[in-house]
């Protein structure tokens, strides 16, 4: 009886060890995501810089939240009013660079739906990274964004898939 119990215990422990070892932890997935972002930055000849340098071509500033932003045009100077401003977002292309090798078209063509959110109301926007980027620029700004999964819509946060928005345009409604 003791041998059977010992055998079952060892078998159970071994099966748990091997089953768990194949599943990646959230920490491991975050490390992979970070490596994917670093590789994407390197492969595209982007540079990391200070906040004052994000206005230079191919220089990205990393915010404390983890968003990477490069400002193409900082806008007209009118800042979004927190909780009040309705913002229209359009972009040329989107690239899920951890799992894909091609850019997808964005929503800049005539007839495509505009994405509208209220700045400062997280329940109104699907991508938190858009609001963080907007806090650094103004109305009619154009930016490039690298958004880690934790700053995307809640359904995408467990994918650990970073995303690149090319030529994202903010316009106040």
Secondary structure, 3 states (H helix, E strand, C coil): CHHHHHHHHHHHHHHHHHHHHHCCCHHHHHHHHHHHHHHHHHHCCCEEECHHHCCCCCEEEECCCCCEEEEEECCCCCCCCCCCCEEEEECCEEECCCCCCCCEECCCCCCCCCEEEECCCHHHCCCHHHHHHHCCCCCCCEEEEEECHHHCCHHHHHHCCCEEEEEEEEEEC
